[in-house]
Amino acid sequence: RVEHSGGKFLMPESWMQSRPSRLLFLHGARTDAEVTARVLQATGWMRPGPARRGESQLFEVGLADAPHDDEADGKLFEGPVRLGWYDPAGSYRQWRVPRTEIGQPGQEEDNNWAESLSLITHVWRNWGPFDGIAGLCEGAAAAALAALTRGALEPAPRFVISIGGFAS
């Protein structure tokens, strides 16, 4: 917290430490960490190298490929296809979330969620420390559920960013 003449300004502790927040980012379905990294770089969420003199960087982003196979969808990713970032005939990855969490039966999906959660937990513990977790689409749903699963992410994330999160 910083005091100023107009009152108080609250900011993340990492800003006071003069370092970017470390963020674990989970990609959406029908894509992978590499394609997502290119999109994050193009949209300014992720810088391909160190910050230039005088520039601040809000996040240092780490990405991991999801453990489950998924098919490409060139229509869904028309822009990245045009840019040569996405192969419409390629194979990609996806996170799986538990179906019982959204009121649908599905033991196989719950087992797949256990595998997804295990990978997220492994990355969090072995590639960290991370300050927060984020995701896009299915990755956002997986990030939120992982953050809410007691003991999965230790130390617990200080923040979660969900971009278009939904249960897949």
Secondary structure, DSSP 8 states (H G I E B T S, - for coil): -EEETTEEE---HHHHTTS-EEEEEE--TTB-HHHHHHHHHHTTSS-SS---TT---SEEEEEE--SEEEE--TTTTHHHHHTT---TTSEEEE----SGGGT---HHHHHHHHHHHHHHHHHHHHH---SEEEEETHHHHHHHHHHHSTTTSSS--SEEEEES----
